[in-house]
Amino acid sequence: MNQNGFLKSGKSMNSYETNDYAERYLIRANVDVKATKTTTLGVNIFTRIRELNQPGATVATIYNNLYYTPNNAYPVVDPRDSLAGTLQYRDNLYGSAFNSGYRRAFDRILYSDVALRQELPFIKGLYAKGIASFNYSFGQTINRSKTFPVYSMSIGAANDTTYSQIGTAGAQANSITYNSQNRQFYMEGGLGYDWTGNQHTLHGELIYNIDRSDIGGSGDLPVLNKNILNTYSYNYADKYFGDVSVAYSYFNRLPEANQWGMFPSIGLGWKLSSENWFSSNAIDLLKIRASYGKVGNNLNIGNFTYLVDYAENGPLFYTGTSTTPTSSATIREPALVNSDLRWESSYNLNLGVDIGLLNNRLSLSADYFNNNVKDNLILRRSGASTVLGSALTVENLGELKYSGFDISADYNNGPEKKFNYSVNANVGISQSKMVFDDELPVSYSYMARTGQPVNQAFGYVADGFYNTQSDLDNAPIIEGYTPQLGDIKFKDLNNDGRIDIFDETALGNKGPRIFYGLSFMAKWSGIEFSMLWNGSQNNNVWTNVLNNLEFQTGANNSIGQASEMHLNRWTAATAATATYPRLSLGYNPNNHRASSFWLKDGSYIRLKNVELAYNLPQNWVNAIKLKGARIFINGLNLLTFTQLENMDPEVTASLLPNTRVFNCGLNLKF
């Protein structure tokens, strides 16, 4: 894969490429060998080699400076064809793209595993299996960046022109930084048993695995997970199904007394359509399912946070004399420790039904889930001393709840048809709730976080703009700020004549999040076509980010860019129609703060992928000793329908525009 970025190539001006690009090579090999009648061996290897390039100033800096630099801040070059700039705007965007050298990053990934399964002849159905896996990644960056000067032109009283140099032409750097070196070892061994007889089918496994990761390559202690897993599956007459599993899991970054956790689960199923009494010309399959289990989570536990730690950046103390003092740093305890740190646990209930219609060409599935997260790691808020000299640590105090439905429908007109197609549609509806967050007592019920959805947005309720002097005269007091005409007006929810933290409330849509997708695939005479749509509804998005705010302050007190959306800002003439507050230089503590004005509906529908492919006729590929050959072209992120402006609804925090990507390729099977 070779993908260029949004910048132009700088090779005509340099002996190297300055444009941002990504070049990637993938190699995958999966080999399964029947070594003997009772032995199966599998070897899988995946490797990726990737090269990334960008200007020495970095793409992130250039994109930030696009917003921090007005269009008329300086000319690209002065009359002498030197890069132009000012004391405030020293990073000439053209120079940053082409005159700042380059940075090149390389990373390599290797995933490899070997799996062995051996049937044990002394008991029919008994087998042993083992897996050994080694994963390795390595990354480094070559820094060949350099600084460049800009020149500020000024014309004197006598019409004389002078140029002031800002910055210097620095030597090109030449350094290598090793970004990461990660290793993962995974080993698994176990015994399994399969038995079938007189309409009974039984499967059982006892597995022990070890997963060790050495992250960073800088001497960090490894992350070590162990699991003892015992599972049983039972099926009677293709009617009644049962699954039982117990996982006994270990994590080395927990206190010794809590490193092991037990997580059992059970599942039951009933296939009504296999019953003798079931008879329906319309329904081919009808199955109901239920499962309940306890699941553990260790992703939020951190790095041995139960151990006492010390930092070397404590307050300074001074020795010597008043004229020649010597300062020395002290060490400090950065946070309290929690010696009772435990696994986060989730108790998950799932109820489902599967239906097959039209000779099972139409499949319908619906699932209801209700997951209660216990022992969620949060900071203690109640009962903590107000004169404590250390920061608090997380404790297993919180409780969350997630519930909702997943519904899918799949239709296939039949693989025997010359023109074969399938359609899949799915909808997910998810609701969350903060059951317990150790919240301090609130003065007003509308301020409470408890009972709200997880990650619920909070802020002030916008109530139009201050349009008249009467609005200002009757405005509530805003601590540290004097409102002006054109500012956003907020509701005084507690009617105390002030706008402060007691007027913050839950904002936006509190209803369930809805996710959906639609895929279509068709085949005819070697031609394949597929497309994928996805989208979501009822998701709130904060839009008070750099690419939407006007005249933000950058380096050297520079004043940034404005955009087309700011043309409809408030003025005395547009007070009745304005959709944006009066413009401000830099951050405005009233207009740019979190409020309902900035919380928008991030719903979207996106054509995520389209692919067209052709499989060469088999007699053609046989002639060149191949098993198959496929030519394809595809496109990613082709269309998006959303009310958001200047933002990607899926990645709202990024300043980079969403990339439309086209690929073409050839797949060969040997």
N, C-alpha and C positions, 0 to 999 in steps of 0.2 A: 504494500500500500504506500502510495506517495501522495501526500496532501499538502498543498500550499496554504499559507495563511492569507490575511487581508492586505498585507503590505506588498509593495512592488519589489522586484528583485534589485539588489544593489551590486550585482556582479559586474556591471559595466563601469562602475566607479571604483571597485575594489578587486583585489585578487581572490576574494572569498565571497560567499553568499551571506547576505545580512537578513534576507527575508525569513520570516518564521515558517517552518515546514516540519512535517512529521513523515518519517520513512520507516516502514515496519516490514519485517520478514517473519513469517510463521512457518514452523515445521511441526507436523503432528504424525505420529506413527502408532497405530494400535494393532497389536499382533496377538491372536489367540491360537494356542497350539494344543491339540489333543495328543499329549505326549505318550500316554498309554490308554488302554480302555478305561482305566479308573483315575487317570491323572489329567487335569486340565491346567495349562499354564497361560497366563496373560501378561504381556509386557506393553506398557503404554508410556510414550515419551512425547512431551510437548515442549517446544522451545520458542522463545520470541526474542528477536534482536531489534532494538528500536533506536533510532537517532532523531533527536529533536534539535532544532536550530532557532535562534531568535537574535535580534539586534543586541548589541552590548548593553544598551540602555534598558533592555527587557520590554517585552510586549505589554506587561502589566503597567509599567511606568508610562509608556507611550499612550495607552488608552486612558489612564488617569489624567494625563496632561491634556488630552483632547478636551476633557471637561473642565480643566483648570485654566484653559487658555482661550480667550475670546478670539474670534476670527480675525479681528483687526489689531491684535496686540502688537504685532511687528510684521514687517515683510519677511518673506522667506529668505531673500538675499538682499544686500544693500547694493548701491550702484557699482560697487567694486566687485560684485559677485561673491562677496564674503557672507557667511551665515549671519543673519541679523538676530538681535535680541535686545533686551533691556535688563536693568538691574532686578526688576521684578520677574521677568520672563527669560530665564537664562537657558532653559532647555528647549532649544529650537527643535520643533517636531521633525522637520526634514532632516536635520543633523542627527537627531536621535535614531532615526530609521536607517540612515546610510553612513553616518560618520562616527558612530560610537563603537565600531568593531562588531564582534559577535560573541555569542555564548552557545556552546554546543554540548548537549547532554546525550549520554549513551546509557542504556540499561539493557540488561540481559536477564532472562528468566528461563529456568529449566525445571520442569515438573516431570518426575519419572516414578513409576511404581511397577512392582512385580506382584502378581496375585497367583496363588497356587491353591488348587482344590484337589484333595485326594479322597477318593471313596475308600472306606475301610471295609474289607471283605468279610470280616468275622461277624458283623451285624449288618444285615441288609438295611440300606437307607441311612446308615451312619457315615459321616464324612468329617474330615478336618480341613480347615482352610487357614490361609495366612496371607497377609498383605504387608509389604515393606515399601515405604514411599520416602523419597527425598526430593524436597523442593528448595530451590536456590534462586535468589535474585540479587543483582548487583547493579548499582547505578553510580555514575560519576558525571561531573560537569567540567568542561574545559572553559575557562574564562579568558577570552581574548578581547575584552572590552577596552575602550580608551575614552578619554575626555577630549572635548573639542572646544575652542573658544567661539564666542559670538561677539558681534561688534554693534555698539549703539551709536547711531549717527545723530549729530546735532548740528544745527545751523546757527551761527553767531549773528550778532547785530550787524556786522559788516558783510553779511551774506557769505561768510566763510564756513566751510564744512570740516568738522572734526569727527574722528572715530575713536571711541573708547573701547578697549578690549576688555571683555568680561570672561573670565575663565582662561584656561591654558590648554594647549595641545599636549596632552600627556602621552607618555609612552604606552604602547599597547601591553596590557597585562598578559601574563602567561602563567596561569596557575591551574591546578587540577584539584577538585574537591570531590571526595568520595561521599555521595549522598546517603547511600544505604548499602547494607550487606546483610541480608536476612537469610536464615536457614531454617528449614522445618523438617523434622524427622517424624514419621508416623509408622507405627508398627501395630499389627492386629493379628490376633490368633484366636481360634475358636473351634468348637465342635458343633455340628448340626445333625439333625435327624429328620428324615422325611418318611412318612408311612401312609400308605393308602390301602384300604380294604373295606369291603362291604359298605360302600357309600360314605366311609369315614376318611377324612384326609387330615393329617397332623403334620405340622412343621414346627420345629423348635431349634433354637440356637443359644449357645452360651459363648459370649465374646468378651475378650479383654483387649483393650487398646491403649496405646500411649501416644500422645501428641505433644511434641516438644518443639518450641519455636525460639530461636535465638534472633532477636530483633535488634537491628541497628549496627551490629558488629563492633560496638564500642565497649564491650565488657559488661553490658547489662545482664542481670540474671535472667535465665530463660523462663519463658512462659510454659508451664507444664500442666497438661490435662491428662487425666486417666479415667477410663470408664470400664465398669463391669456391667455388661448388658445381657439380660436373660429374656428371651422373647418366645412366645408360643402362639401359633395360629391354628385354628380348628375350623373345619368345614364339614357339615353333614348334608349329604345328598344335594349339594348345591342350593340348599335352602337356608341353613342356619350357619352363621359365621361368628367366630369369636377370636379376639386377639387380646393377649395379656403381655405386658412388658414391664420390667423393673430395671431402671438404670441406677447404678451406684457410682456417682461421679466425684472426681477429685480435682481441686484447683490449688496450685501451690502458693498463690498470692493471698490466701486467706489465713487467718490464725489457725494454728495446728488443730485446735479442738473443733473447728468448723470447716475444715478443708473437704471433708466428704459429705455429700448430700444424696438422699435417696429420692428418686423420682419415678413413681409407678404410674401406669395408665392401663385402661381397659377399653375395649371396643366391641360392640355387638352389631350384628346385621341380620336382617331377615328378608329373604328374596321371596316375596309373596307370589310372584309369577311362576315359581317352580312348584307351588302347592298343587295337589291333584284337584282341589276344589276350585282353583282359580281358572276362569275361562273368560277370555275377552278377545274379540276380533280386532279391537283397536289398540290394546296395550300389549306389547311384546315383552316388556321388562318393567317390573315394579319392585323396587328394593328400598327398604328403610334402614338407616344407620344411626348409631349413637356411640359417642366416645367421651370419656372423661379421664383426665390425667393431670399430673403435676409436672411442670417443666421448670428447669433451673436456668438462670441467666447469670453469667459472671463478667459480662462485657463492661459493666460500670464500676467494677470493684477497684480498679486502679492498680498501682504498683507498690505492693507491700505497705499500704497506707496504715496498717495497724501497728507498724514499728515506729518508734520515736526517731524523728529526723531532725537535722539541724542545718540551717542555712548560714552562709558566710557573709550575708549582706545586712547584718544588724546595724544599730546606731553606731556612729563614730565616737571615739573618745580621744582626748588630746593629752599629750605629754610635752615636756620641754618648757620653754619660756613663752611669755606673751608675744615676744617679737619673733621667735623662731619655733612656733608650735609644730608638733608632729602628730599626725592623725593616724589612728589605727581602727580597723573595723572589728566589730564584735560578732559573735555567732548568736543565733536566736533559734527558738523552736517555732517553725512556721505555722504549725497547726497542731491541735490536739489529736490524739490517736484514739481509735475505736478498737479495743481488744476483743469486741464481740461482733466483729464484722461477719456477715453471713451471706449465703447465696440469696439473690432475688428469686422469688418463686411465683409461678403463675399457675392457677388452677383453671384448666381449659375444658369447657363443655362444647361439644359439637353435635348437632342433630341434622341429618341429611336424608334426602330422598332422591333416587335415580329412576327415571322413566324412559323407556324406549318405545317409539311409535313407528309406524310405516315400515314394518320389517326391520326395525332398529336402525333405519336410516336417519331418523330424527331422535336425538338423545337430549334429554333434559335433566339437569341436576340443580338442586337447591340445597343450600346449607345455612344453618343458623349457628352462630358462634357466640359464646359468652365467656370471656376470659377475665379472671380476677387476679390482678398482680398484687401479691403481698410482699412485705419486706422490701419495698422499693427504697432505694438509697436516696435520701434527701438530707438537707441540713436541718438540724434542730432549730426551732424558732421559739418554742415555749420552754420555760424553765431554765434558760441559759443566763448566766450572770452578765450584767451590763458593764462590769468592770474587769472582765476577763482580758488577760494580756495576750492571748493567742487566738488565732482563727479557729472556728469550729470545724469539725470534720463531718463527713456524711455518716448517717446511721440508717439502719433498716427500719424506718418508721412509716414510710409512705404506703398508700394503697390506691391503685388505679383500677379502672374497669373499662374494658373494650367489648363491644357487642355489635352485631350486625348480621347481614345476609350476603351470601355469594350465590349468584344465579347464572347459569350458563346454558346455552342451547347450541347444538352442533348438528348440522344437516349435511349428508353426503348422498349424492344421487346414485351412487353405486360404482365400485371400482371396475365393474365389468363393462361399463359404458365407454364408448370410444371418446366421447367428450365427457370427462369426469370433472366434477367440481364439488367443493365443500365450503360451507359457510359456518363460522363460529362467532357467536356473540356472547359477551359476558358483562355482568353488572355486579359491582360490589358496593354495599352500603354499610358504612362504618360509623359508629358513634362511640365516643369516649367520655369518661367522667373522672374527675379528680375526687376520689372518695375521701382521702385523708392526706393532708399536706403539712400537718402540724402548724397550721396557720394561727397567727396571733389574733386575738379578738379584734374585730373591725367595728368602726363607729357606725357604719350604715350597711345594711344587708347587700346593697348593690356593689359594694367593694369586695365581697367575699370571692376568693378563688376556689374554695372548697365547693364542690358540686358543679363546677363549670367543666367544659370539655378540657382535655389535656392540651396544653400550649394555647389556651384561649387568649386572644388579643385583648389588652386593656389599654385605656387611655381616656382622653376627654371627648365629649360629644360636641362636634362642630355644629354651630347654629347660624350659618351664614357669615356675612362680613359686617364690620362696623361701617355702615354706609353714610351715616349722618352724625352731626355733632351731638344730637340728642342721644344717639346710641352710645357715644363716648361718655357723655355726662351721666348716663345711667348704668355704665358698665361696672361690674364687680371689680374689686381690687385684685390685681395680679401681682403676686410677690416678685419684686425685682424687675418689673417690666411695666411700662406705660403704653397702653394700646394706642394705635393711631388709626386713622381712616384707612380702610382697605385691609386691616388685619382680620384674621379669623376670630370669630366670636364663639365662645364656649358656654355650654349650659352650666349654671350654678345649681348642681343637683341637690345640695343640702340647704340652699337658700340662705346661706350665711353671709352673702355679700362679698365672698372671696372665691377665687379660682385657685385651688391647691390640690394636694393629693386626695383630699376627701371628696373630690368631684370626679375621680377616675372610676370607670366602670367597664364592664365587659362590652366589647364592641364587635360588630360584624355578625355574620351568620353563625348561630350556635347549633344549627341542625346537623344532621349526619352528612359526612363526606360521601360523595358518590363518585365511583370510578367505573369506567366502562371501556370496552374494546370491541372491535369488529375486524375479523380477518376473512379473507376470501382467497381461495386457491382453485386454479383450473388447469387441466391438462388436456392436450389434444395433439395427436400425431407428433409427439416429441417436443411440442411447444408447452412451456409452463408459464403461468402468470400468477402472481400473488400480490396482495396488498394488505396493509395493516393500519387501522385507525385506532387511536386511543384518545381519552379525554377525561375530564373530571368536572364536577359541579360542587358548589357550596364550599370552595376553599378560599380563605381570606389571604390577601397578599398586601404586605406593607410596601408602599410606593415612595416613601420619603427617603429615597436613596440618591446617590450622587448623580446618576444620569437623569434624574427628574427635578433636581433642585437647581435654582438659579444662582449664578455668581458666587459659588462657593470659594472659600479661601484656600489657596494652595501654598506651596513653598514661597518664601521671601515675601509673604503677604500679598501674593498675586491674587487677583480677583478673576474667577472663572467664567465659564461659558453660560449662555442662556440658549434655550431651544424653542422650537416652533410652538410648543404647548404654552409657553409663557406670553405669547402675543395676546392672549385673552385675559391678561392680568387685570386686577382692579385699578381703575383710575376714576376720577370724578365723572368722566364722560361715559364710562362703561359700567358704572356701579350696578345698574339693573340687569346686566347680562354677563358680567365677569364670572369666570369659572375658576380663577386662580387669584390668590391674595396679592396685595401690592408686592412689588419686587423689593428684595433686600440684598445688601451686600454682605456676603458671608452667612453664617448660620443665624437664623432668627429664632430666639428661644420661645416665641409664641407660635409663629406660623409653621415652623418646621417640626414641632414636637409631635409625639404620638397622639393622634386624634382620629376620629372617624373620617375626617377629610382625606386622610392618606390611606385608609384601609379600603381596598377595592376588591371587587369580585374577580378572582383569578381563574374562573371557569374557562375551559378551552376545549377545542376539538382539533386534533392534529392528524394529518396523513403522515404516519411515521415512516412507512417503508413501502416501496413498490419495486417489484422485480419481474423482469421478463427474461426467459431462458430458453435455450434450444438444445435438446439432446441429439447428438448426431446419430444417424441410423446405425444399428448394431453391426450390419455387414460392412459399413465403412470402418468402424473402429477395430473390427476383427482383422481387417487387412493390415493394420499397423500394430497388431499384437496388443491391443488395449481392451480392457473390459468395459470402458465407458468414457465418453467425452461430453462435456457440457459447457456451453458458452452462455454467459449471463451478463446483464446490465441491470443495475439497481440504483435507486435514489433514496436518500434518507432526509427526513424533515422537510418534505416538499411543500406542504401547506399547513397553515395554522389559522384557526378562527378563534379570536379572543377579543375582549373589550380592553385589555391592557394595552398601553402604549409604551414604547421604548423598553420593554421588558419581555423576557422569555418566561411564560407562565410555569414552565417546569423547573427553571433554574433562575429564580428571581434575583439572587444575590450577585450575579455575574454582570460585569460591564461589557463583556464580549457579546456581540450579536450571535444569534443562533446560526449555525453553519448548515447550509444545504450541501449535501455531499452526494456525488455520483461515482459509482464504481463499475468497472467492467472487468471480466476475468474469464478464465478457462479452468475447469476442473477436469483432471484426468484420473482415471482409475486403472491401476495396473493389476 
